[in-house]
Amino acid sequence: MRAFWTGDIVFGLVQIPVKIYSATKDLSPTFHQLHKTCGARVNMVRRCSSCNLDLDWNDMGKGYDGATLRRNVQSTLQTWTG
């Protein structure tokens, strides 16, 4: 790896060489969810809790819980123009 800055720190008559390296490389491991018995990867399924059907991305919308505890669903994404 190449240093992006090289220089010296000086304290009176003492000179200390310094090199600074980038520390942005991610070395943390990535984990996957696996089935305990066979070791296969687990797929995340989009399933409706009331209909018990698998959903496509086109069948989904965004929503929020209102003050009357009824869910308000938006079928299209509304953009702010201003």
Stockholm file with secondary structure:
# STOCKHOLM 1.0

chainA/1-82         MRAFWTGDIVFGLVQIPVKIYSATKDLSPTFHQLHKTCGARVNMVRRCSSCNLDLDWNDMGKGYDGATLRRNVQSTLQTWTG
#=GR chainA/1-82 SS CCCSEEEEEEETTEEEEEEECCCCCCCCCCCCCBCTTTCCBCCCCCBCTTTCCBCCGGGCCEEEECTTSCEEEESSCCCCCC
#=GC SS_cons        CCCSEEEEEEETTEEEEEEECCCCCCCCCCCCCBCTTTCCBCCCCCBCTTTCCBCCGGGCCEEEECTTSCEEEESSCCCCCC
//
